[in-house]
Structure formats: structure tokens, C-alpha cells
Amino acid sequence: MKDNIWNENELISVVIPTYNRAYIIFKSIESVLNQTYRNIELIIVDDGSTDDTVKNLRNIKDKRLQIVQLEKNSGMCAARNAGTKVSKGKYIAIHDSDDIWDLEKLEKQYKFMKKTGCDLAFCQMRRINVNGKEQIVPNKDITMDGDLYHKLLKGSFIPSITIMMKNELANKVEFDPEVRRFTDWDFALRVVKANYKISYLPEILATSYIQNDSSAVTENKYKSIEFIYKRYKDEIMPYPDVHAIFSYNLGVNCSVNNRKLANIHFMNSLKLQFSWKVLFRLILNKLGVTNILKSIKRSLTQ
């Protein structure tokens, strides 16, 4: 049987951090334990859950499953790092408790990493928001040649649940618990700075379901972009195009609550690199049209 083909290959450790996800985590677990690549260990790190997550996990009878419990809620990045520290696999794959993998994900990525000799591989995924809207990430062709760091500074395109990497890399470049949102963006930037080889498998092999308690919903997007901007400002400044993108995105994400500050960001973006899109957004913001459109959109979705 095909399931047995992979039993003698190298061990892959799958790390899933979770916090109060008893109601949804089993679909995520099922998508791991049913992988066509069988030689895996699944490390679930409970980040101080107060629901029945751990109790329910203990009912799963699969010797490949290991439960790690943190004494207190420490955040997704700390939980991922804790799982990595106890892993035994040559490779580590990152997963989340509200997401689903295609059943051939690990098999395809394992073959791809062996073929390319890379230290980290990522693929495409579907992202489905709380309203059911679907987006493909990355949503365009990504080339890994040239200045990869420059490309990544423009925006994140390596989602964490698509990452499979060598254990050595995972233990040297950890996820930073200080980062509350865009953890994958920050992580990928530091991996590139450390000169590890990254390869891209252009196949949709995972689906991310945004929940109401996901960091993409709970964490302030303006402050999260500002955090990345301040952390990498010295690297951003030499690239006017990157600086312009950050200024534009900062403007977009504060336009509802602070139109004056948004105008400043839009003006800075235009000074760095002219764009009709940015100019149009600046005009709309000055006229207050942006807020009106957002109010209409909110009323239609309620």
C-alpha cells in the first residue's frame, strides 16, 4: 500500500500550537495523522488552555501524538518554539489548530526539499476569512532569484502553515514571541538574513480558516505594520519602493480612525515613489469618502 512506502523515510515533526480550540482542533489533527507521508510525530503544544482541549486530546489513540502543556498562556510563537525544542524529526512542519492540510502536503514537500536541497520550503494556501471570502496566498508568481530580502520587505508571502524546514534551521531561527501579528513575515525575513536557502512549491496544499480569535482579527493591523516597519527600518530605508509601500499601508490602516495621520503617510509614500493609486487614495481620504464607503460596507455585512 502507498501508506507504507514512506515508513522508512526520515522523521518529520509537525508542531501545532493551540489555545482554547477544543471545538475545532480535531479537523486539523485529522489532516496531519491522515497524511500519505506516515513517518511523522505530531507535537501539540497547549498554550495554557482553559477549555477541554487537553482532556479531549488525551482521547486520541495514536502513538505519533505527543502533548506538551505550557504552564501559562505565552502566545503562539512561544508555543511553536516549545514544540520545536522537543521535536526529534530531521524536518519540522508548522501547522495551526484552525487550519487544514491537503493529505499529500508532507509527501510533496519532502520530495521537493530532497530534490532542491533547500533548508526551508513553502507552498500556496487558501485563506478563508470569517465571512467565507477566499484568497490564494501567494496570489501571484513568486521567483526566488534576485534579492529575496528586498521582495520580502515589500510584504509577506510565506504563510507559516505552509512552512517545512530543517530542524537545524528551526532551532537557530526561532519565532519571536514579541511579534503578535505577521509572525511568519518576521520569521521569514530573519531566515533570509541568516542565509538559509528557501524554495517555493507553487501548489495549494493547505487551507487557513480565519477565526474571530485569530491574530489577524484581534491584533491591530496598523500597529502590527508599524512594529515591522520600526524593527526593519534600517533595512527599509535604502529601498524607496519598499518605504513607499509601508507608508501607503500605514495610511490605509489608520484612515478610518485618524484621517490626518493617514494623509501624512500617503504624502510620504508619494514623495518616495509616485503612484496614481496612492494619489487617488489620498484624495478620497481628504474628502472623507473612504470612511463613508467603509460605513456602507459594514452596514451591508451586518
C-alpha positions in Angstrom: 0.0 0.0 0.0 1.1 3.6 -0.7 0.8 4.4 3.0 3.7 2.0 3.8 6.0 3.4 1.2 7.1 6.3 3.5 7.5 4.4 6.7 11.3 4.1 6.3 12.0 7.7 5.3 13.2 10.5 7.6 11.0 11.6 10.6 9.0 14.8 10.1 7.9 16.6 13.2 4.6 18.6 13.0 4.1 21.3 15.6 0.7 22.6 16.3 0.2 25.4 19.0 -3.3 25.7 20.4 -5.2 27.7 22.9 -8.9 27.0 23.7 -9.6 25.3 20.4 -11.3 22.2 21.6 -14.2 22.9 19.3 -12.1 22.9 16.1 -8.7 21.4 16.5 -9.7 17.8 15.6 -10.1 18.6 11.9 -6.5 20.0 11.9 -5.2 16.9 13.7 -7.0 14.6 11.3 -5.4 16.3 8.3 -2.0 15.6 9.9 -2.5 12.0 11.1 -4.0 11.0 7.7 -1.1 12.3 5.7 0.2 10.0 3.0 3.7 10.5 4.5 3.4 8.3 7.6 6.7 8.7 9.4 5.7 11.7 11.5 5.4 12.8 15.0 2.7 15.3 15.9 3.5 17.6 18.7 0.6 19.6 20.0 1.6 22.4 22.4 -1.3 23.5 24.6 -0.7 27.2 25.4 -2.5 27.2 28.8 -6.0 26.4 27.5 -8.9 26.8 30.0 -11.4 24.7 28.0 -11.4 20.9 27.3 -8.6 20.9 24.7 -6.1 18.8 26.7 -8.8 16.4 28.0 -10.1 15.8 24.5 -6.6 15.4 23.1 -5.9 12.5 25.5 -8.7 10.5 23.9 -6.8 10.3 20.6 -5.2 6.9 20.3 -2.2 7.4 18.0 1.3 6.8 19.2 2.6 9.5 16.9 0.8 12.2 19.0 2.6 14.0 21.8 1.1 16.7 24.0 3.2 19.4 25.5 1.5 21.7 28.1 2.7 25.2 28.9 2.0 26.4 32.5 0.6 29.7 31.3 -0.6 31.3 28.1 2.6 32.5 26.4 1.5 33.2 22.8 1.6 31.3 19.5 5.3 31.9 18.9 6.5 30.7 22.3 4.3 27.6 21.9 5.8 26.9 18.4 9.3 27.2 19.9 8.5 24.9 22.8 7.3 22.2 20.3 10.4 22.6 18.2 12.7 22.1 21.3 11.2 18.6 22.0 11.0 17.5 18.3 13.0 14.6 17.1 12.4 14.9 13.3 15.0 15.9 10.8 12.3 18.2 9.3 9.8 20.4 11.1 6.4 21.4 9.6 4.4 24.3 11.1 0.6 23.9 11.5 -2.1 25.7 13.3 -5.1 24.4 15.2 -7.7 26.0 13.0 -6.2 25.1 9.6 -6.3 22.0 7.3 -3.6 20.4 5.2 -4.2 18.6 1.9 -3.4 14.9 2.6 -0.3 14.9 0.3 1.3 18.1 1.7 4.1 16.5 3.6 4.9 13.9 0.9 5.1 16.5 -1.8 7.2 18.9 0.3 9.5 16.2 1.5 10.2 15.1 -2.1 10.6 18.8 -3.1 13.1 19.5 -0.3 15.2 16.5 -1.2 15.2 17.5 -4.8 16.1 21.1 -4.3 18.4 20.7 -1.3 16.8 23.7 0.4 16.6 24.5 4.1 13.0 25.7 4.0 10.2 25.1 1.6 6.8 26.8 1.4 3.8 26.4 -0.8 0.5 28.1 -1.6 -2.6 28.1 0.6 -6.2 29.1 0.6 -7.1 31.7 3.2 -10.8 31.9 4.1 -11.9 34.8 6.2 -14.7 35.0 8.8 -17.2 36.0 6.0 -16.2 33.0 3.9 -14.3 35.0 1.3 -11.4 33.0 -0.3 -7.9 34.3 -1.1 -4.9 32.4 -2.5 -1.6 33.2 -0.8 0.8 33.9 -2.6 -1.7 35.1 -5.2 0.9 35.6 -7.9 4.0 34.1 -9.3 6.9 34.3 -6.9 10.5 33.9 -8.1 13.2 33.0 -5.6 16.1 34.5 -7.6 17.5 38.0 -7.2 17.2 40.0 -4.0 14.8 37.8 -2.0 15.1 40.0 1.1 14.0 43.0 -0.9 11.0 41.1 -2.2 10.0 40.0 1.4 10.3 43.5 2.8 7.6 44.6 0.4 5.2 42.1 2.0 4.8 38.7 3.5 4.2 35.7 1.1 5.4 32.8 3.1 2.5 31.7 5.4 3.6 29.8 8.5 1.3 26.8 7.9 3.0 26.2 4.5 6.5 26.1 6.0 8.5 22.9 6.2 12.1 23.3 7.3 15.2 21.5 8.5 15.4 21.0 12.3 18.7 22.8 12.4 17.1 26.0 11.0 14.1 25.8 13.3 16.4 25.7 16.4 18.6 28.6 15.2 15.9 31.0 13.9 13.0 30.8 16.3 9.6 32.5 16.1 9.8 35.8 18.1 7.2 35.9 21.0 7.4 39.7 20.9 5.7 39.7 17.5 1.9 39.4 17.9 0.9 39.6 14.2 2.8 38.9 11.0 4.9 36.3 12.9 5.5 34.5 9.6 6.7 37.7 7.9 9.2 38.5 10.7 10.4 34.8 10.8 10.9 34.6 7.0 12.9 37.9 7.0 15.3 36.6 9.7 15.7 33.2 7.9 16.7 35.1 4.7 19.1 37.3 6.7 20.7 34.1 8.1 21.5 33.0 4.5 19.3 29.8 4.5 18.1 28.5 1.2 14.4 28.9 0.6 12.4 27.2 -2.2 8.8 27.6 -3.4 6.5 24.8 -4.4 3.7 26.5 -6.4 0.8 24.2 -5.3 -2.1 24.9 -3.0 -1.6 22.3 -0.2 -3.2 24.0 2.8 -6.3 25.9 3.9 -6.3 28.6 6.6 -9.6 29.4 8.3 -9.6 32.8 10.0 -11.4 32.7 13.3 -12.8 35.6 15.4 -10.0 35.0 17.9 -7.2 34.7 15.2 -4.4 37.3 15.5 -5.5 38.6 12.0 -8.7 39.7 13.7 -7.7 40.6 17.3 -4.4 42.4 16.7 -4.5 46.0 15.4 -3.2 45.9 11.8 -1.8 49.5 11.8 0.2 48.9 15.0 1.4 45.5 13.6 2.6 47.0 10.4 4.2 49.8 12.4 6.0 47.2 14.5 7.5 45.5 11.5 8.4 48.9 10.0 10.3 50.0 13.1 12.0 46.7 13.5 13.4 46.7 10.0 13.6 50.4 9.4 17.3 50.4 8.7 16.9 47.8 6.0 13.8 49.5 4.6 15.3 53.0 4.2 17.7 52.1 1.3 14.7 50.9 -0.8 12.4 53.8 -1.7 9.9 51.4 -3.3 9.6 49.4 -0.1 9.5 52.5 2.1 6.6 53.8 -0.1 4.7 50.6 0.3 5.0 50.7 4.0 3.9 54.3 4.1 0.9 53.5 1.9 -0.2 50.5 4.0 0.2 52.5 7.2 -2.1 55.2 5.7 -4.7 52.7 4.6 -4.8 51.1 8.1 -5.3 54.3 10.0 -7.5 56.2 7.6 -10.7 55.3 9.4 -9.6 56.4 12.9 -7.1 59.1 12.0 -7.5 60.8 8.6 -4.9 63.4 9.4 -2.2 60.8 10.1 -3.3 58.8 7.1 -2.8 61.8 4.9 0.8 62.2 6.2 1.5 58.6 5.4 0.0 58.9 1.9 2.1 62.1 1.2 5.2 60.3 2.4 4.5 57.5 0.0 4.0 59.8 -2.9 7.3 61.6 -2.2 9.2 58.3 -2.2 7.6 56.9 -5.3 4.7 58.4 -7.3 1.6 56.2 -7.7 -1.8 57.0 -9.1 -3.3 54.5 -6.7 -1.8 56.3 -3.7 -2.8 59.8 -5.1 -6.4 58.6 -5.6 -6.5 57.2 -2.1 -5.1 60.5 -0.7 -7.8 62.5 -2.5 -10.6 60.1 -1.2 -9.2 60.3 2.3 -9.1 64.1 2.2 -12.7 64.2 1.1 -13.7 61.7 3.7 -15.1 59.3 1.1 -13.1 56.4 2.4 -14.9 56.5 5.8 -18.3 56.7 4.0 -17.5 53.7 1.8 -16.4 51.7 4.9 -19.5 52.6 6.8 -21.7 51.4 3.9 -19.7 48.2 3.6 -20.1 47.5 7.4 -23.8 48.1 7.2 -24.2 45.7 4.2 -22.3 42.9 6.0 -24.2 43.1 9.3 
